[in-house]
Amino acid sequence: MIGRLSGILIEKQAPEVLIDCNGVGYEVQLPMTSFYQLPDLGQPCVLSIHFVVREDAQLLYGFATKQERALFRELIKTNGIGPKMALAILSGMSAEQFVAAVQREDITGITKVPGVGKKTAERLVVEMRDRMKNFAASLATPNADSFALGNAVEDTFITAPDATDDAIAALEALGYKATVAKKAVDKVHAPGASSEKLIKDALKAMM
């Protein structure tokens, strides 16, 4: 079981990164809320990990904090919610925003996440409402294992025109349809914008 990775960040293309741990490269998928906080390429990076073993693959899901990982684990306990949808939920809103949405039974807000229909949103609220009562307090607690924030993250991302294609591809990987992803990226496109900024702005526009 892998619960934590500490190494050098050598590649990142949303929503996936490659971390070199003593010569071994680990591919890790992250929600965009954690992806935004990554340090620059070549810098040390620590991630809390959720490890999934399937018949055809071994998958690593990474998070900036243990609390965010804990919420991911609560999400995938919910009927009909798999890792991909859980990542999409945590990419569309922060852990704090999701917990608040569940507590106030904001079905409309939750359905803005790709792949989450009204019935799924209602099920999330019903099944997670009680579990989220004490979760908000834990999210406010600082986490020593979270990775250092990068001061110039955008400098490590591809810039236009390749940034547009990368941003669209990242949104598709999170579950958005190609037409929806392209429309959102085109809406927020700005000359010279990095792929990360386009992804972040597109997600905000769709929420």
C-alpha positions in Angstrom: 0.0 0.0 0.0 1.3 3.4 -1.0 0.1 6.3 1.2 2.6 9.0 0.5 5.1 10.0 -2.2 8.0 12.3 -1.7 10.2 13.1 -4.7 11.0 15.5 -7.5 8.3 16.8 -9.7 9.6 16.1 -13.3 6.5 16.3 -15.4 3.0 17.8 -15.1 0.2 17.8 -17.7 -3.2 18.2 -16.0 -4.6 16.2 -14.4 -1.5 14.0 -14.2 2.0 14.4 -12.8 5.2 12.3 -12.8 7.3 12.3 -9.6 10.8 10.9 -9.5 11.3 9.0 -6.2 14.9 7.8 -6.0 15.1 7.0 -9.7 11.6 5.6 -10.0 8.9 7.7 -11.8 5.4 7.5 -10.4 2.4 8.7 -12.5 -0.2 10.3 -10.3 -3.6 11.7 -11.1 -4.7 14.8 -9.1 -7.8 16.8 -8.7 -7.3 20.3 -10.1 -7.6 21.9 -6.7 -4.4 20.1 -5.7 -2.8 20.5 -9.2 -3.0 24.3 -8.9 -0.8 24.1 -5.8 2.1 22.1 -7.3 5.6 23.5 -7.0 7.7 24.3 -10.1 9.2 21.4 -12.1 12.4 20.1 -10.6 11.3 21.0 -7.1 10.6 18.6 -4.2 6.9 17.5 -4.0 5.0 15.5 -1.4 1.6 14.0 -2.0 -0.8 12.1 0.1 -1.7 9.0 -2.0 -4.8 6.8 -2.5 -3.6 3.6 -4.1 -6.0 1.6 -6.3 -5.3 -1.9 -7.6 -7.4 -3.2 -10.5 -7.1 -6.3 -12.6 -5.7 -4.3 -15.5 -3.9 -1.4 -13.7 -2.4 0.0 -10.5 -3.5 3.7 -10.1 -2.2 6.4 -7.9 -4.4 9.4 -6.9 -2.6 12.3 -5.2 -3.7 15.1 -3.0 -2.2 18.3 -1.5 -3.5 17.3 2.0 -4.6 14.3 4.0 -8.0 15.9 4.5 -8.6 16.2 0.7 -7.6 12.5 0.4 -10.0 11.6 3.2 -12.8 13.4 1.4 -11.9 11.6 -1.8 -12.2 8.3 0.1 -15.6 9.3 1.5 -16.8 10.1 -2.0 -15.8 6.8 -3.5 -17.7 5.0 -0.7 -20.9 6.6 -2.1 -22.9 4.3 -4.4 -22.2 5.1 -8.1 -19.2 7.3 -7.4 -15.9 6.0 -8.8 -12.4 7.6 -8.6 -12.8 9.5 -11.9 -16.0 11.1 -10.8 -14.6 11.9 -7.4 -11.6 13.6 -9.0 -14.0 15.6 -11.2 -16.0 16.7 -8.1 -12.8 17.8 -6.3 -11.7 19.6 -9.5 -14.9 21.5 -9.9 -15.0 22.7 -6.3 -12.7 22.8 -3.3 -13.1 20.3 -0.5 -14.6 23.1 1.7 -17.0 24.1 -1.0 -18.2 20.5 -1.5 -18.7 19.9 2.2 -20.7 23.1 2.4 -22.8 22.2 -0.6 -23.6 18.8 1.0 -24.5 20.4 4.3 -26.9 22.9 2.7 -28.2 20.3 0.3 -27.2 22.4 -2.7 -28.3 19.9 -5.4 -28.0 22.5 -8.2 -24.5 23.4 -7.3 -23.3 19.8 -7.2 -24.9 18.9 -10.6 -22.6 21.5 -12.3 -19.8 18.9 -12.0 -19.5 16.9 -15.2 -21.2 13.5 -15.0 -23.1 14.3 -11.8 -26.9 14.4 -12.6 -29.7 15.3 -10.2 -30.1 11.7 -8.9 -26.4 11.3 -8.2 -26.3 14.7 -6.5 -29.3 13.8 -4.3 -27.6 10.5 -3.4 -24.4 12.3 -2.5 -26.3 14.6 -0.1 -28.3 11.7 1.4 -25.4 9.4 1.9 -22.7 12.0 2.9 -24.7 14.5 4.9 -24.1 12.8 8.3 -20.5 12.0 7.4 -19.7 15.6 6.6 -20.9 17.0 10.0 -17.4 16.8 11.5 -15.5 17.1 8.3 -15.5 20.9 8.0 -13.4 21.3 11.1 -10.8 18.9 9.9 -10.4 20.8 6.6 -9.5 23.9 8.6 -6.6 22.1 10.3 -3.2 22.8 8.8 -1.5 19.7 7.3 2.2 19.3 7.7 2.4 16.8 4.9 1.0 19.1 2.2 3.5 20.1 -0.5 5.1 23.5 -0.7 3.2 26.0 -2.9 4.9 27.1 -6.1 5.6 30.8 -6.5 5.6 30.8 -10.2 3.6 27.7 -11.2 2.4 29.1 -14.5 5.9 29.5 -15.8 6.2 25.7 -16.0 3.1 25.3 -18.2 2.9 25.4 -22.0 1.7 28.7 -23.3 -0.6 29.5 -26.3 -1.3 28.1 -28.8 -0.5 24.7 -27.3 -2.0 25.7 -24.0 -5.5 25.8 -25.5 -5.3 22.1 -26.7 -3.8 21.1 -23.4 -6.5 22.8 -21.4 -9.2 21.2 -23.5 -7.6 17.7 -23.1 -7.4 18.2 -19.4 -11.0 19.1 -19.1 -12.0 16.0 -21.2 -9.9 13.9 -18.9 -12.0 15.2 -16.0 -15.2 14.1 -17.7 -16.3 17.1 -19.7 -17.5 16.5 -23.3 -15.1 17.8 -26.0 -17.6 20.4 -27.2 -18.3 21.7 -23.7 -14.5 21.8 -22.9 -13.7 23.7 -26.1 -16.5 26.1 -25.6 -15.4 26.8 -22.0 -11.7 27.3 -22.9 -12.6 29.5 -25.9 -14.7 31.6 -23.6 -11.9 32.4 -21.2 -9.0 32.4 -23.7 -6.5 35.2 -23.4 -3.3 35.8 -25.4 -0.3 34.2 -23.7 -2.4 32.4 -21.1 -0.9 29.2 -19.7 -2.7 25.9 -19.8 -3.2 26.0 -16.0 -4.8 29.4 -16.1 -7.1 28.4 -18.9 -8.2 25.2 -17.0 -8.8 27.1 -13.8 -10.7 29.9 -15.5 -12.8 27.4 -17.6 -13.7 25.4 -14.5 -14.8 28.6 -12.8 -16.9 29.7 -15.8 -18.7 26.3 -15.8 -19.5 26.4 -12.1 
